Amino acid sequence: MAIDMLWRNYKETKDLSYKQVLIEKYIQLVKIVAGRMYNFYGGNVEYEDLVGFGIFGLIDAIDKFDINRDLKFETYAQIRIRGAIIDNLRKLDWIPRGLRKKAKEMERAINILENRLGRSATTKEIAFELKTTETEVESILSEISTLNIVSLEEALINKGETYDNLSDLDSPERIFENKELKFLLKEAIENLTEKEKIVISLYYYEGLTYKEIASVLEVSESRISQLHSKAILSLKNLLASKGII
């Protein structure tokens, strides 16, 4: 059965057999999103758990998708899947209290430095601000990389990347907000160091893994984790200063 006909049959009849076929057809989207997010969580959460959370998002997307809108289901579904995973992780409160404390201290230091300097802070400057060593800063950045991406993505999703009603997607207010958000994100990325820009670009735009990026830059995976974590903290600080998150 053609996919368009399958969608129309499900939307008109709500027959669960059609829904099951749609779930099976798009389950790979869940695996792709869960796989990419698993890079951040590593041993802190099971891949199968992320897939399970993501399936809830896929089912929600199938139920709420409007086939009459000029929007690819894959685009809409991935937003829902990511949102469902992040929402369920937040409910689990799986991040240790000590890790949250380290993240807040690091974020506060970077916020102070970058507001003062008007640019991305170096590891040496962060170490001086925290009264610790560069090695310790790098260690903390690696530890908190999972927490950083969750908090940034959650903030952006809450800001406007998920919608309870598809009509919101093409409202003038939503279009303006999304254009403004994309512009500010681009502006924020421009303030990162060259290596941080490369890591963000290769990870988010080219879809490379930490291991692949490490090979490109000829550094260790842990170093990529540190660069990514630092970039996310800087982006959070810059977007917060603009009132975005």
QUICOR-V258352 format. One record per helix or strand of 3 or more residues. SS is the DSSP state (A for helix, B for strand). FROM is the first residue (numbers start at 1). TO is the last residue. If there is no record, write none. Layout:
# QUICOR-V258352
SS&FROM&TO + SS&FROM&TO
This chain:
# QUICOR-V258352
A&3&13 + A&16&44 + A&47&64 + A&73&92 + A&97&117 + A&123&130 + A&134&143 + A&145&161 + A&166&170 + A&172&190 + A&194&205 + A&210&217 + A&221&241
